[in-house]
Amino acid sequence: MEVRDPIHGAIRLSPGETRVVDHPFIQRLRNIRQTGFSYLPFPGATHSRYSHCIGVMELAGRAFDSAFAEWGFSSPDRRAELRSAVRMAALCHDLGHAPFSHCTEFAMPKLTDLGMQFYGASIPDRFATHEDYTIAILEKSSLAEWVAEEFAFTTRHIAALIHHDVTVDDDFFIDRGLDHRRALSQIVSSELDCDRMDYLVRDSYYSGARYGAIDTDWLISNLIAHPIGAEVGVGLDESAIYAFDDFLVARHHMFLMVYFHHNSVIYEEMLRRWVTSSDNDWALPSKLDAYLQVDDVALSVVLRQAEGEFARRIVEQRPYKRVVERHGLPEEVDLSSAEDTLLDAGIDVIHSTSTGRLSRYTQHRTKRASAPAIQVLERGGGSHTRPLTDASRIFDRYKDARRIARLYVAPEDRERARQVLGLS
């Protein structure tokens, strides 16, 4: 099978990959918009999670070929098995996304409701994320049978490359005494992964914003597999360090200028108001059979039938309007006083904050977001290595979080709100 992609050209799939792509949970992603409500300020941004996942799979294969170009596997079959595993992980990494991608993740149920034990004996007491749904789909849906019938690995191996807390009891990733899981996982999720490489270029292309233009070919061609004790990791040749800097800055600017656009943010906030309101009974299901049927189309139908104020505003495109916006460090953009002033004047207000950081893998990372660090290798294949966070000064230059704080009010209240705040 061949997929014609405007970003990466002709993408070839093996018969096994083609069968997996045809699975209903993969096809469901055709009806999940990649960038949520961003299609409103950026009309071209109607592309789907499906096209993104196909693109990530293609880049993962290229990254594997580049990183392991001179690597000695025990056999061609072992090389092919590990390459297929990382491509499948890349294809499946976003299976669990809810309608409008990240916009409805706040409405997910408790992790215990998914009935999963993939984190050990006890399930953490927290709400589920799209990553949790991804693992649940891999573990509990018929996709597990399809993968097992087509490949020498299972969906548990795929899950282990997507989520770092998933355990694997066998030696599938071991070859010639070295564990390759670290390297394959880094290709899927790390400071420099194929997920980001695809969505930056793809979202830039479809939105018309050029902030996401990065040198993907150069970055991939400079990936090098190298041993780290009993493991194999992925390193970046130091000749590509400036391309990596540009990659991080491009991502940072895409968040600030595209993903955090004021018009898409207010629709997300209105959706949150509707979902959490007392007159709404819609919720994301924890049962996978039901979740399979929940996508952008299904939620749009529910919104059109709903009577709540914010559901009507979303459907009729009558959003609250921005009245105040500030950019800066978190301590510089506190709008709580202005919000209280509006509320005291009897004006309903929606307060949103969007925080952008250069990388979630720096000192700001959480335990759940952590991934094995990619090392920078000496030019020419030298033996000296150092973490990306030490090799690039870009982390120091952008070490502070950048926050955008906004207050929105109903259109009919906007002029009075400006007067109350002394803005007009």
Buried (B, 14 or more C-beta within 10 A) or exposed (E): EEBEBEBBEEBEBBEBBBBBBEBEBBEBBEBBBBBBBBBBBBEEBBBBBBBBBBBBBBBBBBBBBBBBEEBEBEEEEBBBBBBBBBBBBBBBBBBBBBBBBBBBBBBBBEBBBBEBEBBEEEBBEEBBBBBBBBBBBBBBBEBBEBBEEBBBBBBBBBBBBBBBBBEBEEEBBBBEEBBBBBBBBBBBBBBBBBBBBBBBBBBBBBBEBEBBBBBBEBBBBBBBBBEBEEBBBBBBBBBBBEBBBBBBBBBBBBBBBBBBBBBBBBBBBBBBBBBEEEEBEBEBBBEBEEBBEBBBEEBBEBBEEBEBBBBBBBEEEBBBBBBBBBBBEEEEBBBEEBBEBBEEBEBBBBBBBBBBBBBEBBEBBEEEEEBBBBBBBBEEEEEEBBBBBEBBEBBEEBEEEBBBBBBBBBEEBBEBBBEBBEEE
